[in-house]
Amino acid sequence: MSRPLRKLGFLTIGLFDPADPRRGHESTLGIIELGEQLGFDSAWVRHRHLQHGISSPVAVLAAASQRTSRIELGTAVIPLGWENPLRLAEDLATVDLLSGGRLNPGISVGPPMRYDEVKRALYPDTADAEDFSYDRVRRLLDFVRGEPATGFSGTEGFEVFSDRVQPQAPGLGDRLWYGGASLRSAEWAGKHAMNFLTSSVVKAEGESRDFAEIQLSHIRAFREHHPAGEAARVSQGLVVVPTDSATPEQRAKYEAYAEKRLPRTAEPQGPARMLFSPDFVGSSAEIAARLHAHEAFREVDEVAFALPFTFDHEDYVQILTDIAERLAPELGRKS
């Protein structure tokens, strides 16, 4: 039996044409505004460094915070290998305050993608000494949650100094999410009282090759290690594309997209043995039936359904409208 859906969210990558990047960013902001109008509870943005996608999700969400009033705004996820935890803590707290306490920062660790090629530009003097372990997350958690950043506070001349990151944003420390694909990450996030983002990718670390079964084990391990137990927040981010109001051309595009990506779901991919979920494309009734049969979906009551990367603005409008108006009621969400 699935839990009734309590929070409905969506995730977008925010692609843009490098010849006209403003248009793509404006499209992303417009989609977030539409999400609020349709009654979504949250909107999440991805990151893309040195690509034609959102490279500064916190800045984009700062803009979104001034165009919306209710919808929660999240990052899924910020890779901390590209960030200084102290500086990021300042940015997150500032945007959270400007949004009225609506920011939900999702983060992860590990070396930046293609690190050998980018490390001299990113860390010219410290590339081989940087720590990309969970300790980088712990530092961010401490700064956001008000632990001292220095040993000095007080007045020096006319300037007043704090030993904590400023500003402090009440409640932000409880709205930090870890984006994890492994059992170890799920356990670590639980032990450190974070929330947990699980997506359409997991690590196949044991004998199982069943995506839903592996994802379920991560969710349960997270909650077993979290102080809040079964009440600990988990959000699932599968690719979900309802076709109820789609044109025949849109439906054909969506089905071709999912078919092209399907082969990668058959076996774990690469040295890390990453296992991908099939995309969910079809009518809202068909998708709801598949989700209700999904072992991991039955354990969550929050979702951040991922929009496909390469679709057009009008496609996203149709997909979000169908999710809000047709799929969400099928999943037990009350308006």
C-alpha positions, 0 to 999 in steps of 0.5 A, a space after each residue: 500500500 502506497 503512502 498518500 502523496 503529501 508533497 508534489 515537486 518537480 526537477 528541471 535542469 535549465 538548459 540554454 542556448 549558449 548564443 542566448 543564455 538569458 532566454 533559457 534562464 528565463 524559461 526556467 524561472 517561468 516554469 518555476 512560476 507555473 509550478 507555483 500556479 499549478 499548486 506544486 509544493 516544490 521546484 528543484 534545479 540541477 547544476 551543470 558546470 562548464 555545460 549549457 545548463 544552470 551553473 549557479 543554482 543558488 543565484 537562479 533560486 534567488 531570482 525565483 524567490 522574488 517571483 514566487 511566494 509559496 513554492 519551496 525551492 531546492 537544489 538537486 544537487 550542488 556538488 560540494 567538490 566545486 564549493 567552499 562550504 563556508 562561502 556556500 553557507 553564507 549564500 544559502 542563508 542569504 537566499 533562504 532569508 530572501 525567500 521567507 524560509 523556502 530554500 531546500 539545499 540538496 548537496 553531495 560530495 565526491 571529486 568534481 566530474 572530469 576532475 583531472 581536466 578541471 582541477 588546475 582551474 578550480 584549485 590551482 594550488 591545492 588540487 591534490 590536497 582537497 578533501 572530497 569526503 563526507 567531512 566537506 558536508 559536515 563542515 557545511 552542516 556545522 556552518 549552516 547550523 550555527 557552529 563557530 567558524 572562527 575563534 574570534 568575535 567582538 568589536 575591532 575598531 568600528 567593525 563588529 565580527 561574529 564567530 558564526 557565519 552570517 546571516 543565520 537563517 532559522 530552520 535552514 539546518 533542518 532543510 538540508 538534503 543529501 543526494 545519495 545513490 549508495 547505501 553508505 550515503 543513505 546511512 551517513 545522511 541519516 546519522 547526520 539528521 539530514 533529509 534524503 534525496 533519492 533519484 533515478 540512479 542507484 548503485 548496484 552494490 549487492 546481488 540485486 539488479 532490481 532498481 526499486 528493491 535497491 532504492 527501497 533498501 537505501 530509504 530504509 537504511 536512511 530512516 533506521 539511522 535517522 533520529 526521526 526514524 520513520 518520520 525522516 523526510 525522503 524525496 524520490 526523483 524519477 523521470 515521469 512524463 504523463 501524456 494525457 493532454 500531449 499532442 500526437 507529436 509530443 507523445 511520439 517525442 516522449 516515447 522515443 526519448 524513453 525508448 532510447 534510454 531504456 537499454 541502460 536500465 538492463 544492467 549496472 553501468 560503468 566501474 561504479 555499477 550505476 543502475 538507472 530506472 526506466 522512465 515513466 511515460 504514459 497516461 496518468 492512470 498508467 503511470 500511477 499504476 506503475 508507481 503504486 507497484 514500485 516498492 520504493 515509491 510506496 515508502 515515500 510521501 514526497 516526490 520531485 519528478 524529473 523533467 527530461 533534459 532536452 524538451 521544449 518549454 511548451 513540453 514542460 508546460 504540458 507535462 507539469 499541468 498533467 502531473 498537477 491536475 491528473 497524476 497527483 490525484 491518482 497518487 492520493 494527493 489532496 488539493 
